[in-house]
Amino acid sequence: MCGIAGYVGGVAPSTLSAMLRTLKHRGPDDEGAWVGDDGARIGLGMTRLAIIDLVTGRQPMTSPDGQLHVVFNGEIYNFRELRTRFAAAGRSFATTSDTEVILAAYERHGDLCVEHLRGMFAFALWDARRRRLLLARDRLGKKPLYYWRGDGVLLFASEIKALLCHPRISRAVDWDALHHYLAFGYTPADRSMFAGIAKLPPGHLLRVDATGAVERTSYWSLPDAAATEAARVTAKEAPALVRHELREAVRLRLESDVPLGVFLSGGIDSSAIVASAREVTSGRLSTFTVGFGPAAPSFDERVYAREVAERFATDHHEETLHPVIADVLPSVIRHFDEPFADSSALPTFMVAQATARHVKVALSGIGGDETFAGYPRYLGLRVSEVFARLPRSLRTMSARAGQRLLPESETSSNWGDRLRRFAAGAERPPFERYVRWTRFFTDEQLDKLVVPGVRASWRMPVDAGHRAAWAGQGHGDPVDGAFRVDLLTYLPDDLLVMADRMSMAHSLELRAPFCDHRLIERSLAIAPRVKLPGVRLKGLLRQAFAGVLPPSVVRRR
């Protein structure tokens, strides 16, 4: 795990040094930089959190012929398999690191090397022969990569704060990003709150030549409805498939040359990860659980976590936190670099801080809700389907009554407000119903909140990314559309951003087995009604681990 930064164009090397200083929390173990001497005006730098090959895995790393240079943030989980394959074809290796495997993959497959990588990554690779920089980001967006272009210069970095070291970059607001933030609580996949600073979207490449000209292309997307239908898994086959795919995703993520553990909340997701880990390793397995004391009893799940830890004989660590939010908040804000409205960032920051005292790597259950139907809003969509089959006159009367009788709330997390939105969207198509359910502020609320001059600056439809994701389900089950929306918007742009920033704030590498792209692809081949049977959230996941996990954990809401 690292922080990476660099440039193409006329940039002083001292700027690269300043950028790396802002990323030291992402990589406290080492720092390195390479500046081209052939007139290409190229610089690459990194700060390293050493996880794999602690001695010889330093970066930037150069190919044996001296023509390729790479900096890399993340982990390639199948690097041993790829290394064996490339070695059999005659490629020699000077290290045992996954970084060198990226170089070997590029030598053999060019830009298509990313299709062979299974993991979380953001990397920058300079090809001296082609005088071209390749930027790449993993399929789900687990690792961040920002860039800025101007005056023939391109700069990139793992975090916005590093880019702001360059004097040409202004602090002007990106108004469309602000619109999206007010609507959903986070910035969209390809933008930031700073005008001109863009994110490379998940599953994309950016090619940059020596003049600063760029080309952005996608190399991965979720399988569409036709593909998932062709690979359809029956209800009988599904539990075994889930167990197998999660076990494999966990096995790959246990690779580490430093101490590793598992976040264990006591919920079904993290408990399933612990159970899967125990199936593939008989060695020491550390688990970590925190409680927040009497001030927040609803967040204290230690009794369930303890049951799981005892069943699987883990080296279990418990800690009770007594946070003072005012003390934590400045650090949380500093690490996001831009507005972020998910309050879960606060406990995530504190859990990561506690865990980092013991290990450098932790597995997390993040992604389980989106992959296996864990949100009540999926049930809301099911209810809306039934509602839509009522006579039109009855639907209209019920919707009007709901809007009139349910008071408008100032907080989008209030259940009365959500029910009011459900009633207000009852006559709308399924996509619009779902988006209204997930909005932070509705359009009607924004009309009251925002001055006309700001509204006039909004050029992009605020739900464009959601609409594109929904389209992947064709004319199938609307709940499948909801899964796709969350997998391609809320998961990468909110949850994975939060997981990365809050863990790296403490130099802790966080790995998410439920965000394995093959697991997600296979999960989409399971019909939504199998994943969400009746009104039982995560029904399939519970079925898959019934008899494996303690009954109290399987039955929990």
Order of alpha helices (4+ residues) and beta strands (2+ residues): beta-alpha-beta-beta-beta-beta-alpha-alpha-beta-beta-beta-beta-alpha-alpha-beta-beta-beta-alpha-alpha-beta-alpha-beta-alpha-beta-alpha-alpha-beta-alpha-alpha-alpha-alpha-alpha-alpha-alpha-alpha-alpha-alpha-beta-alpha-alpha-alpha-alpha
